[in-house]
Amino acid sequence: MDVVFVIDDTGSMGGAIDNVKSGINDIISAVNAASGGDYRIVLVTFEDVVYVNATFDVNENDIIDMINNLTAIGRVVGLGHLIKH
């Protein structure tokens, strides 16, 4: 199963981003259960520009860290070494 998280990280989305952060572990657990552990995850964020923050070769824990470090100012904060363009 391929899963793509597409998150609007414009300034007005702070509350929605907080909701994603609080639910990400449950979401990934549900994906794991539904796929029998056979899944890949991608993170895409957008504001005025679309950023592919992680491709399918980034591991689940790094995706969770990227989502948890996402801010409503339009970028993943502090994990630039994981972002592949």
N, C-alpha and C positions, 0 to 999 in steps of 0.2 A: 504494500500500500504506500503510495506517495502522498505526503501531506504537506501543504503549503500554508503557512501562516502569513496572511497579508494584513498589515496593520497600518492604519492611518496615524501618523505620529505628529500631526500638526498641533499647534499650541492649544487648541480647543479640546483635544482628545485626552487630556490628563486623566479624567475619571474612567474613561473606557480603557485606557492603557492599564490603570490600576486593577481593573476587573480582570483583564487578561493575565496580568502578573499573578493575581491571587488564585486563578483557576488553571494555570499552565500545567501544574503537576497532575491534576485530575484529568485534564484533556489528554495529556500524553499517556497516562495510565489507560484511559479508554481506547486510545488508538492502539496501544500495545495489546490490549485484550482482544479488540476486534480483528486485529491483523495476525494474531498468533505470534507476535514478536517480529514479524517480517514487514518492516516499514522504514521509510526514509523521511526526513523532515527538512524543509527549506523555510527560511525567514525572509520575507520581502516587506519593506516599509516604504511608505510614500508620504510626501507632503506635496510640494510642487513638482518634485522629481521622484522617480521610483528607484529604490536601491535594493539590489539583491544582496542582502546581508550575509547570507550563508547558502551555499549550494548543498547538494545531497551528500557531499563528502565530509561535512562537518558533523561531529557527533551530537547526540541528543543533549548531553549535559552542557555543551557549549551553546546550543540553541536556547536552552533554558536560561543560561547566564545572560545571553544577549537580550532576551525578552525581559528579564528582570532588571537589566540596566538600561532599557529603553526609556526615553523621556519624551515629554510632549513638546520638545523644542526641535525635533526633527533629526535625530540620529541615535544610533546605539552608542552609548557612552562607555569609554574605557576598554573596549574590546577590539580595537582596530586591527590587532594582529590576527584576528580570526576572520575578518571580512575579506572575501575574495571577489575581485571585480573582473 
